Structures are given as structure tokens and as C-alpha cells.
């Protein structure tokens, strides 16, 4: 019974020793940069004197006036043309225009039937 306890303790200690391996420390690596010390210093001075883009209310300042690349008349003409054109978001857009077909029924007959239906008379179907 003592041997089985010793073997079990040895197995557990061997397992603990294998699982407890730590990563080796290789020290701090040297920084590698393509810029020289004087370039980095000059960039730091520029950054220190420029405005902080992350400050509170930085976007609440007055925006500069925008300069348009086209004149007012051409923009207005384009807007008028767009307003008079077909709605590309309408149902059935791009399905083609329904052609007007000539009717075989004359207008007086349709009007007479409409009056008869309005007066409650039975239609001749």
C-alpha cells in the first residue's frame, strides 16, 4: 500500500513539473525605426503645437464656407430635369411604358352605361 501511494505521488509530481514550464524571458527588444532622432523630434514639435483633434467640442466650431465646383444655374437645371424625370424608386420602374391602345367602344356608349349604373339601373352585360 505504501508503494502505490509513492508511485501515485511521483506521477502527480511529474505531471505538475511538466505542466509548470514557464516561458523564457528574452529581454526587451531594441526598437527599430526608419526615422532618425532629429526627424522624430521635429514631428513631435509639430504635433505639440497643432490643435488637439480629440478635444471636447472640436467639431462645434464654425465650418468654413464650401466652394462649389459648378455654377448655380447648371445645378438648378439638373434639379429641374431630375424632378421632371420618372421616379426610379417607384413600383414598376423600368418595366416599360404602357402603350395607349385604341378602344373599340365609343365614348357615348360608356357614358350612357355610367349614367344608368348611377341611377341604379341594371347594366347590359
C-alpha positions in Angstrom: 0.0 0.0 0.0 2.9 2.3 0.7 4.4 1.7 -2.8 1.2 2.6 -4.5 1.0 5.9 -2.7 4.6 6.6 -3.6 4.0 5.8 -7.2 0.9 7.9 -7.3 2.7 10.9 -5.6 5.6 10.5 -8.1 3.3 10.5 -11.1 1.5 13.6 -9.8 4.7 15.5 -9.2 6.0 14.5 -12.6 2.7 15.8 -14.2 3.0 19.0 -12.2 6.6 19.6 -13.2 5.7 19.1 -16.9 2.7 21.4 -16.8 4.5 24.1 -14.9 7.0 25.0 -17.6 7.1 28.8 -18.0 8.0 30.9 -21.0 11.6 32.1 -21.0 12.2 35.9 -20.8 14.4 37.2 -23.6 14.6 40.7 -22.5 13.4 44.0 -24.2 13.9 44.0 -27.9 15.6 47.1 -29.4 13.2 49.5 -31.2 13.6 49.6 -34.9 12.6 52.8 -36.7 13.2 54.2 -40.2 13.2 57.8 -38.9 16.2 59.4 -37.4 16.1 61.0 -33.9 16.0 64.6 -35.4 13.1 63.7 -37.7 11.1 62.3 -34.8 11.9 65.3 -32.7 10.7 67.7 -35.5 7.5 65.7 -35.8 6.9 65.9 -32.1 7.3 69.6 -32.1 4.7 70.0 -34.9 2.3 67.7 -33.1 2.7 69.6 -29.8 1.9 72.9 -31.5 -1.0 71.7 -33.5 -4.6 71.6 -32.4 -5.9 68.6 -30.5 -8.5 66.8 -32.8 -9.8 64.7 -29.8 -10.6 67.7 -27.6 -14.2 68.3 -26.5 -16.3 70.5 -28.8 -13.7 70.4 -31.5 -16.5 69.9 -34.1 -18.7 72.7 -32.7 -16.7 75.4 -34.4 -18.0 77.3 -37.5 -17.4 75.3 -40.6 -15.6 77.1 -43.5 -17.7 78.1 -46.5 -17.7 75.5 -49.1 -16.7 76.3 -52.6 -18.8 74.8 -55.3 -17.2 73.3 -58.4 -20.3 74.1 -60.6 -22.3 77.3 -61.1 -25.8 77.8 -59.6 -27.7 77.8 -63.0 -26.4 74.3 -64.0 -27.3 72.9 -60.6 -30.8 74.3 -60.9 -31.2 72.9 -64.4 -30.1 69.5 -63.3 -32.6 69.7 -60.4 -35.4 70.6 -62.6 -34.6 67.8 -65.0 -34.4 65.3 -62.2 -37.8 66.5 -60.8 -39.5 66.1 -64.2 -38.0 62.6 -64.9 -39.5 59.3 -63.8 -39.1 58.2 -60.2 -36.5 55.4 -60.3 -37.8 54.1 -56.9 -41.4 53.7 -58.0 -43.1 50.3 -58.4 -42.8 49.0 -61.9 -40.0 51.4 -62.9 -38.1 50.0 -65.8 -41.0 47.8 -66.9 -41.6 50.0 -69.9 -44.3 52.5 -70.7 -47.8 51.1 -71.3 -48.8 51.9 -74.8 -52.1 53.6 -75.4 -54.4 51.3 -77.2 -57.4 52.4 -79.3 -60.7 51.4 -77.8 -63.4 49.7 -79.8 -66.2 51.1 -77.6 -67.3 54.7 -78.4 -67.4 57.3 -75.7 -71.2 57.9 -75.8 -71.9 54.3 -75.0 -69.6 54.3 -72.0 -71.2 57.5 -70.7 -74.7 56.1 -71.1 -73.8 52.9 -69.2 -72.2 55.0 -66.4 -75.4 57.1 -66.1 -77.5 54.0 -66.0 -75.3 52.5 -63.2 -75.5 55.7 -61.2 -79.3 55.7 -61.3 -79.4 52.1 -60.2 -80.5 50.5 -63.4 -79.1 47.2 -64.4 -76.2 47.1 -66.8 -76.5 45.2 -70.0 -73.6 42.7 -69.7 
